[in-house]
Amino acid sequence: MPENRPRYQSLTREQAFGVEARLLQRVFPLFVLKDEVNPADVNEYYLNLFDLTHLLIQVGIGNKSLEEVKERAEELNKYFHLNKIFADKSYLAVEAIYLITDALSQSNRIRYYPLPGLPVHDQVNPDLVMSISTVSHAITKFNLTKETLIEPADLDCYYVLKNCDSDYLNSEFFARKLWPDNGSPTGDTGMPFPFQILILENWKNDLRSLGLTGTVKSYEGLIYGIKVRSERQLENKNSNTVINNVTINLGDGSTFTGPVSVGENIQVSYNAAASTSEEDLKVKLETLVHNVSGLIEQLPTEKEKSNVSTQLKAFVEESKKESPNEWLIKVSADGLIEAAQKLASFTEPVTSIVKEIMGLFS
């Protein structure tokens, strides 16, 4: 580690968001829950936190522009402000989420006051500087030093300034250890042993006690190196694609693992099924979500997964209505059955439960 701290102000706006994505990856376990919380609320919070992390990565590698993510970032900013499920011990860590989403959404609700006479070029990326400072103070609440989070962020910045010659980050940036040493790609996180024992394991146990094993699995997938690959495309031969999955809890210990956007559709479908008031329909819808989730995991392309998860969501939500739209029910049902026919092991389980649900409306 060089003696002087790096200039975060020298990073481009996109690079700074990428560094913030890595910062978020490290601080997930600092969020300590209040004594009495609804597991569904906790699960939803972390799904949104995963989504925020992925948005920052997409912007950092140049896969999405700031304007493309602005609307979703604004939704996340409002969502995180409204949710108060964490203990006072985690207050500073949660504050970093507000700083980051405010900057990503370009809301400018947070005002930064520079020191008198500070040059304009030294006033950029204030959210990154403040976020690092905030989480470094947060970790002292867990009896670890500030340097536990300051040093890896500094090394991220050094790496970017030395190796990224465009406005965006390269794929190797996210392949490095989460707590980097020499910057070489590795499957290890480099996580300090005290952090793992004093913070991470307690956080995992708290989530498991709520039945949120899927959230734990999603985080484990997130910290062992975000998989970013460069693909040749006509528009941009060096475009980057983020490949990352999220694991959704489906009750009874079962889970779904797949792309984030698909996982969100599965989660909405499951929640809608579980909250159905009529017991017979509830059981059938929950069975449908379980069966189709298994089908989606086996589909070969992300486009197919996305299409089927959208049809599932439409079918479940429409089925719950007092006066469901018969045309929409039929179209989404046909789509689910057609998808199931591509995989023999799912043809009968999906087709039969779809027809049973359809029979309730006859």
N, C-alpha and C positions, 0 to 999 in steps of 0.2 A: 504494500500500500504506500503510494507516494506521501510525502510529508504534508503537502498542501491539499485541501479538499478540491474536488473538481468544480468547474463552472457549469452548474446546471442551466445557467442563462445562455450557454453556448449551444444547447440542444435546440433543434427545431421543435415546433409545437407537436408534431406527430411523434418524434422521437421521445419527447417528454411523456406523452401518454403511454408509450410502450414501457418506459421505465416504471410508470405508475402501475401498469398491469403486473409487473414482477413484484412491486411493493405489496399489492393486494394479495398476491399468492402467498406471501410470507405471513400476513397478519390475520388471515381467516381464523386461526386458533386463538386469537386474542379476544374474540367475541364470546364473553361469558354470559350465559342465559340467566334471566331472573328465575326465582324459585318456582313459580307457577306460570308456565307458558303452554300455549296450544301447539302441539307438534306440527299441525298443518301450517300455522303461521311461521314457524321456524323453517320448515321445508320451503315455503314460498320465498322467504327472505333469502335463503341461500341460492335458490334458483335464480333470483334476480341478481345476486352478487356474482354468480358464475357468468351470467349474461353480461354484466358490466365489464368483467375481466376480459371476456371475449371481444367485446366492442373495442376496448382499449388496444387489444392486440391487432385487430383488423385495421384500426386507424394507424397504429404504429408501423405496420408493414406496408401501408399504402393500399390495402385491399378495399378500404372504404374511405370516403372523404369525410371531413368534419360535418359537412352539410347533410350527408346521407345518414349520419347517426344522431344528428341533433335532436330530432323528435323523440326517439327512443331514450336518449340520455335525459331529456326533460322529464319523461315519464318516470324514469328511475330516480331522478333527483327528488321528485315529489313523493314517490313511494317510500324512499329511505327516511325522509323527514317525518313521515306519519307513523312509522313503526318504532315502537319503544319496547322491545322484547329483551334488551340486554341490561345486565347489572351495571351499577355505577362504575365498577372497576374497569369496564370497557368503554367508558364515555369518550376518551381521547381517540381510541382506535376507530370508533364509529364516526367521530368528527372528520376523520380523513376521507370517509366515503362522501360526506357532504362537499368537501373541498373539490374532490375529483369530479363528481357528477355536475357540480356547478360549472366547472371549467369546460367539461365535455359538452354540456348542453348550451354553453355560451350564455347562460342565464345572467351572470354577473350580479347575483344577489349578494355575494360576499365581496366586501371591499377590502383591498389591501393598501396600506399606507406606507409608502417607501420612506426611507430615511431622507431627511432634507439634503438636497444636493446630489442624490444618487443618480447617476447617468441613466438615461432611458434604456440603454441596452443591458443594464444590470437589473432591470425591473421585470424582465420576461419570465414566464413559467413560475409565477409565485405560488401557484397551487402545489406544484411538485416540491418546491423547497419547504413549504409549510406542512405538507403531508408527511414528508420524511421526519421533520422535527416533531410533529404531533405523535406519530406512531413510536418514535424513539423514546418519547416521554411515557407513552402508554405501557411499553414493555417493562419499565422500571416498577410498575405496579405488581409485576410478577417476579420481582427480585432478580431480574437480569439487567445488564448494563445497556445504555443507549446504543453503544457500538454494535450490539447484536443485530440491529436493523440499519444503522447508519452505514457501516462498512460495506455490506453487500450492495446497497444503493449507490454508494460512491464508486464501487468497482464496475457496476453497470454503466455508469456515466463515463468512466474512463474508457471502457470498451467501445462505447458508441463513438466517442470523439476520436478514437484511434482507428476504428475499423469501418465505420459507416460513412461513406463519402457522398451519399445522396440525402434527400430530406427524410428518408425512411430508414427503418431498421432492416438488417438482413436476417435471414432465417437462422443463422448460427447464434444470434443474440439470445433466442428463446431456447436453444438446445443446451446452453451452458447450465452449470449448477445453479440452483436457486440461491445458495450461499457460495458464490464463486471464489476460487483461489487463484489458479493460473489461467482461468478462462477457457479451459479445454472442454469440448463437449463430453458429457458423461451422463449415465443413467442415474447417478446418485444426486441427491439434493444438496449434499454438503451441509445439511442442517446441524447446528451445534447440538451436542448431546444434551446439555441442560435444557435447551428449548424443547427438544423432543420429549424428555422425561417430565419436566415441570409443567409444560403448556400443552403440547400436542396430544399426548396420551389422555390427559384429563378431558380435553375438548372432545376427542373421539368417544370417550366413554359416556360423556353427557349426551351426545347425539344418539348413541346406540341405545341408551336407556329410554329414549323417546321413540325408538323404533325407526330411526333415521339412518339405517346402515347405508342406504343409497347415497345420502349426502356425504358420508365418510368416503365411500368408494369414488365419488365424483371428485372430491378434493385430492385423494391420492392420485387419481389420474391427472389432475391439474398440476401437481407439484413435481412430477417426474419428467419435466421437460415438455413444454407445449410443442406439439408436432407441427411444424410449419414447413411446407414444401414449396419450391419454386416450380411453376409449370409453364411450358411454352405455349403462348397464345398469340394469335395473329395481332391482337391489339397491343400486347405487351409481353415480350418474350421472357421477361423476368418477373412476371406477376407472382404474388405469393398467395397461398391458400392455407388457412388455419384448419387443421384436422384435429378435432377434439370432441370427446363425448361427455355426456352427463348421465348419471344414474338416478332414476326416479323410483321412489318408494311406492309400491302398489298394494301395501297391506299384506298381512300374513307372512311377512318376511320375504315376499317376492319383489323383484325389481325389474325395471326396464333400463337398458343402456343403449344410447344412440345419440345422434347429433342434437345439439342444444335446442334448435327450433322444433325438432320432432319431439323431443322430450317434453317441451312445453305443451304441445298438443295432447300428448299422452296424459300429462298431469291434469290438464283442464278436463279431459274426458273422464279420468278416474274420479276427480273431485265431484264432477257433475253426477256421475253414477252413484257415488257413495252418499250423496245428499238427496237422493230421490226418496220421496215420502212413501210411495206405494211399494210395499215390501217385495212383491213378486217381480215387479219391473226392476227394482233396485238390484236384486240378486242376478237377474238376467243381464243387465247392463254391466255390472261388475265382471261377470263371466266373459262378456264380449270384450271388454277392455283388456282383460288378462290374455285372452286368446289372440286378439289382434296385435297386442304388444309383442307377443312371441313371434308372430308372423313378420312384423315389421323388422325385428332384429335380424331376421334371416334374409330379407330382401337385399339384392346386390348393390343397388345404387342409392345415393342420398335423395335423388329426385323421386324415386319410387317410395322410399320411406316417408318423405314429406307429403306426397299425394295421398297415401293411405292414411296417415295420421290425421290429415285434414278431413278426410271422409269420415273417419271414426269420430272426430270431434263434432262434426255436423250431425251425424246420426244420433249420437248420445244426447246432445243438447236439444235437438228437435224432438226426440222421443219423450223427453220430460215435460214438454209443454202440454197444457190442457187441450189445446187444439192444434196438434202438430200438422205441419205442411206435408201432405201425403206425397206430393211430387218430390220434395227434397228428401224425405225419408227413403223413397224408392231409389232415387239416383245414388244416394250415398250407400244404400244397402247393396245395390248392384255393383258399385265400385269395390266394396269390401269383399263380396263373393268372388268377383273377377280376380282380385289380387290373391285370394286364398287358393284359387285353382292353379296358381303357378307353383305351389308347394304342396305336394300330396299330403304331408303330415298335418297340414292346417286346413285342408279343404273341408273335411267333415265338421271339425270343431267350430270353425267360423261360420260356415254355411248354416248349420243346424241352429246355432244360437241366434243368428240374424233372423231366420225364419220364425223362430219362437217369439221373438220380440215383435216382428211384423204381425204375427197372429193375434197379438193383444189389441191391435188397432182394427182388426177385421170386424 
